[in-house]
Amino acid sequence: MLSQKELMQVEDFLGMEQTSVKMLNYFATNVQDNQVKQLFQQMAQKNQQHFQTISKHLNAGQTLQ
């Protein structure tokens, strides 16, 4: 089980992941170079996966390892 402090830290991290996804998608939308666009899209997708994985564990009431 996570302590209250640990839970707050994980929630902060989730907020940062969401912000990262938004920023990376913004950059991907506004960059002209297709290789750089693809890189930003891949990075956004990875961050979204991290967010979903951690959220799934929290919602299931599981402890993070």
VMD Tcl script that builds the backbone (N, CA, C; Angstrom):
set m [mol new atoms 195]
animate dup $m
set s [atomselect $m all]
$s set {name element resname resid chain x y z} {
  {N N MET 1 A 0.837 -1.182 0.000}
  {CA C MET 1 A 0.000 0.000 0.000}
  {C C MET 1 A 0.886 1.252 0.000}
  {N N LEU 2 A 0.473 2.258 -0.686}
  {CA C LEU 2 A 1.221 3.509 -0.755}
  {C C LEU 2 A 0.846 4.423 0.403}
  {N N SER 3 A 1.855 5.111 0.917}
  {CA C SER 3 A 1.571 6.113 1.947}
  {C C SER 3 A 0.929 7.324 1.265}
  {N N GLN 4 A 0.398 8.226 2.073}
  {CA C GLN 4 A -0.230 9.432 1.528}
  {C C GLN 4 A 0.786 10.252 0.743}
  {N N LYS 5 A 2.008 10.354 1.278}
  {CA C LYS 5 A 3.065 11.116 0.613}
  {C C LYS 5 A 3.428 10.471 -0.731}
  {N N GLU 6 A 3.552 9.150 -0.757}
  {CA C GLU 6 A 3.873 8.444 -1.995}
  {C C GLU 6 A 2.758 8.619 -3.025}
  {N N LEU 7 A 1.532 8.548 -2.571}
  {CA C LEU 7 A 0.394 8.738 -3.464}
  {C C LEU 7 A 0.408 10.136 -4.081}
  {N N MET 8 A 0.711 11.140 -3.281}
  {CA C MET 8 A 0.800 12.502 -3.797}
  {C C MET 8 A 1.923 12.627 -4.827}
  {N N GLN 9 A 3.031 11.966 -4.588}
  {CA C GLN 9 A 4.152 12.006 -5.532}
  {C C GLN 9 A 3.780 11.327 -6.850}
  {N N VAL 10 A 3.075 10.222 -6.771}
  {CA C VAL 10 A 2.640 9.528 -7.985}
  {C C VAL 10 A 1.641 10.395 -8.747}
  {N N GLU 11 A 0.740 11.042 -8.030}
  {CA C GLU 11 A -0.226 11.933 -8.686}
  {C C GLU 11 A 0.473 13.106 -9.359}
  {N N ASP 12 A 1.513 13.646 -8.714}
  {CA C ASP 12 A 2.312 14.708 -9.333}
  {C C ASP 12 A 2.972 14.202 -10.606}
  {N N PHE 13 A 3.512 12.994 -10.535}
  {CA C PHE 13 A 4.161 12.401 -11.703}
  {C C PHE 13 A 3.153 12.224 -12.843}
  {N N LEU 14 A 1.962 11.771 -12.513}
  {CA C LEU 14 A 0.935 11.596 -13.543}
  {C C LEU 14 A 0.590 12.930 -14.203}
  {N N GLY 15 A 0.531 13.980 -13.410}
  {CA C GLY 15 A 0.288 15.306 -13.972}
  {C C GLY 15 A 1.403 15.728 -14.923}
  {N N MET 16 A 2.637 15.422 -14.537}
  {CA C MET 16 A 3.766 15.746 -15.415}
  {C C MET 16 A 3.720 14.936 -16.709}
  {N N GLU 17 A 3.312 13.681 -16.612}
  {CA C GLU 17 A 3.190 12.849 -17.808}
  {C C GLU 17 A 2.137 13.434 -18.747}
  {N N GLN 18 A 1.005 13.860 -18.203}
  {CA C GLN 18 A -0.045 14.463 -19.033}
  {C C GLN 18 A 0.458 15.735 -19.710}
  {N N THR 19 A 1.169 16.547 -18.963}
  {CA C THR 19 A 1.721 17.777 -19.530}
  {C C THR 19 A 2.711 17.451 -20.639}
  {N N SER 20 A 3.531 16.455 -20.417}
  {CA C SER 20 A 4.511 16.044 -21.434}
  {C C SER 20 A 3.818 15.584 -22.712}
  {N N VAL 21 A 2.773 14.801 -22.566}
  {CA C VAL 21 A 2.034 14.314 -23.736}
  {C C VAL 21 A 1.473 15.494 -24.524}
  {N N LYS 22 A 0.885 16.449 -23.834}
  {CA C LYS 22 A 0.313 17.620 -24.508}
  {C C LYS 22 A 1.386 18.423 -25.231}
  {N N MET 23 A 2.519 18.642 -24.564}
  {CA C MET 23 A 3.605 19.415 -25.174}
  {C C MET 23 A 4.183 18.687 -26.385}
  {N N LEU 24 A 4.420 17.394 -26.254}
  {CA C LEU 24 A 4.996 16.632 -27.367}
  {C C LEU 24 A 4.045 16.599 -28.565}
  {N N ASN 25 A 2.760 16.457 -28.305}
  {CA C ASN 25 A 1.787 16.490 -29.405}
  {C C ASN 25 A 1.735 17.870 -30.054}
  {N N TYR 26 A 1.860 18.906 -29.244}
  {CA C TYR 26 A 1.898 20.269 -29.781}
  {C C TYR 26 A 3.108 20.440 -30.697}
  {N N PHE 27 A 4.264 19.995 -30.217}
  {CA C PHE 27 A 5.477 20.104 -31.023}
  {C C PHE 27 A 5.344 19.311 -32.316}
  {N N ALA 28 A 4.773 18.107 -32.223}
  {CA C ALA 28 A 4.609 17.266 -33.416}
  {C C ALA 28 A 3.704 17.942 -34.441}
  {N N THR 29 A 2.702 18.641 -33.962}
  {CA C THR 29 A 1.770 19.328 -34.852}
  {C C THR 29 A 2.420 20.516 -35.553}
  {N N ASN 30 A 3.361 21.151 -34.881}
  {CA C ASN 30 A 3.902 22.408 -35.384}
  {C C ASN 30 A 5.276 22.311 -36.033}
  {N N VAL 31 A 5.869 21.143 -36.052}
  {CA C VAL 31 A 7.196 21.006 -36.659}
  {C C VAL 31 A 7.037 20.620 -38.132}
  {N N GLN 32 A 7.957 21.072 -38.949}
  {CA C GLN 32 A 7.876 20.810 -40.387}
  {C C GLN 32 A 8.570 19.514 -40.800}
  {N N ASP 33 A 9.663 19.196 -40.143}
  {CA C ASP 33 A 10.463 18.017 -40.489}
  {C C ASP 33 A 9.707 16.736 -40.104}
  {N N ASN 34 A 9.478 15.861 -41.069}
  {CA C ASN 34 A 8.691 14.650 -40.815}
  {C C ASN 34 A 9.365 13.687 -39.848}
  {N N GLN 35 A 10.687 13.608 -39.873}
  {CA C GLN 35 A 11.379 12.723 -38.940}
  {C C GLN 35 A 11.241 13.228 -37.506}
  {N N VAL 36 A 11.368 14.520 -37.336}
  {CA C VAL 36 A 11.216 15.113 -36.008}
  {C C VAL 36 A 9.762 14.983 -35.551}
  {N N LYS 37 A 8.831 15.192 -36.459}
  {CA C LYS 37 A 7.402 15.025 -36.149}
  {C C LYS 37 A 7.133 13.610 -35.643}
  {N N GLN 38 A 7.688 12.626 -36.334}
  {CA C GLN 38 A 7.498 11.225 -35.950}
  {C C GLN 38 A 8.123 10.945 -34.577}
  {N N LEU 39 A 9.280 11.518 -34.324}
  {CA C LEU 39 A 9.934 11.341 -33.031}
  {C C LEU 39 A 9.074 11.909 -31.898}
  {N N PHE 40 A 8.549 13.119 -32.092}
  {CA C PHE 40 A 7.669 13.708 -31.082}
  {C C PHE 40 A 6.420 12.852 -30.865}
  {N N GLN 41 A 5.857 12.329 -31.939}
  {CA C GLN 41 A 4.666 11.488 -31.819}
  {C C GLN 41 A 4.975 10.202 -31.047}
  {N N GLN 42 A 6.119 9.607 -31.321}
  {CA C GLN 42 A 6.508 8.390 -30.611}
  {C C GLN 42 A 6.734 8.658 -29.126}
  {N N MET 43 A 7.370 9.772 -28.844}
  {CA C MET 43 A 7.613 10.137 -27.443}
  {C C MET 43 A 6.297 10.393 -26.712}
  {N N ALA 44 A 5.370 11.067 -27.365}
  {CA C ALA 44 A 4.059 11.325 -26.761}
  {C C ALA 44 A 3.331 10.012 -26.489}
  {N N GLN 45 A 3.429 9.100 -27.433}
  {CA C GLN 45 A 2.770 7.794 -27.275}
  {C C GLN 45 A 3.361 7.023 -26.093}
  {N N LYS 46 A 4.678 7.049 -25.937}
  {CA C LYS 46 A 5.324 6.370 -24.811}
  {C C LYS 46 A 4.894 6.982 -23.478}
  {N N ASN 47 A 4.872 8.304 -23.412}
  {CA C ASN 47 A 4.443 8.965 -22.181}
  {C C ASN 47 A 2.990 8.635 -21.856}
  {N N GLN 48 A 2.145 8.549 -22.876}
  {CA C GLN 48 A 0.751 8.191 -22.666}
  {C C GLN 48 A 0.643 6.767 -22.134}
  {N N GLN 49 A 1.474 5.875 -22.644}
  {CA C GLN 49 A 1.488 4.492 -22.146}
  {C C GLN 49 A 1.909 4.447 -20.682}
  {N N HIS 50 A 2.927 5.239 -20.315}
  {CA C HIS 50 A 3.362 5.302 -18.920}
  {C C HIS 50 A 2.212 5.780 -18.038}
  {N N PHE 51 A 1.544 6.838 -18.484}
  {CA C PHE 51 A 0.419 7.385 -17.727}
  {C C PHE 51 A -0.667 6.323 -17.518}
  {N N GLN 52 A -1.014 5.627 -18.585}
  {CA C GLN 52 A -2.082 4.629 -18.504}
  {C C GLN 52 A -1.693 3.465 -17.600}
  {N N THR 53 A -0.446 3.029 -17.671}
  {CA C THR 53 A 0.005 1.915 -16.842}
  {C C THR 53 A -0.063 2.278 -15.364}
  {N N ILE 54 A 0.453 3.442 -15.018}
  {CA C ILE 54 A 0.453 3.853 -13.616}
  {C C ILE 54 A -0.970 4.091 -13.131}
  {N N SER 55 A -1.802 4.713 -13.947}
  {CA C SER 55 A -3.200 4.948 -13.578}
  {C C SER 55 A -3.933 3.632 -13.351}
  {N N LYS 56 A -3.663 2.665 -14.199}
  {CA C LYS 56 A -4.303 1.356 -14.059}
  {C C LYS 56 A -3.960 0.725 -12.717}
  {N N HIS 57 A -2.708 0.818 -12.315}
  {CA C HIS 57 A -2.295 0.249 -11.028}
  {C C HIS 57 A -2.939 0.997 -9.864}
  {N N LEU 58 A -2.995 2.304 -9.976}
  {CA C LEU 58 A -3.612 3.082 -8.899}
  {C C LEU 58 A -5.101 2.780 -8.786}
  {N N ASN 59 A -5.760 2.714 -9.923}
  {CA C ASN 59 A -7.206 2.462 -9.919}
  {C C ASN 59 A -7.531 1.058 -9.434}
  {N N ALA 60 A -6.616 0.128 -9.637}
  {CA C ALA 60 A -6.840 -1.241 -9.182}
  {C C ALA 60 A -6.489 -1.415 -7.709}
  {N N GLY 61 A -5.923 -0.357 -7.122}
  {CA C GLY 61 A -5.567 -0.439 -5.696}
  {C C GLY 61 A -4.318 -1.250 -5.457}
  {N N GLN 62 A -3.529 -1.453 -6.504}
  {CA C GLN 62 A -2.306 -2.234 -6.371}
  {C C GLN 62 A -1.168 -1.336 -5.936}
  {N N THR 63 A -0.175 -1.933 -5.308}
  {CA C THR 63 A 1.022 -1.179 -4.942}
  {C C THR 63 A 1.948 -1.148 -6.148}
  {N N LEU 64 A 2.688 -0.086 -6.285}
  {CA C LEU 64 A 3.647 0.046 -7.375}
  {C C LEU 64 A 4.971 -0.545 -6.949}
  {N N GLN 65 A 5.595 -1.254 -7.861}
  {CA C GLN 65 A 6.893 -1.851 -7.563}
  {C C GLN 65 A 7.947 -1.283 -8.447}
}
mol reanalyze $m
mol bondsrecalc $m
mol representation Tube
mol addrep $m
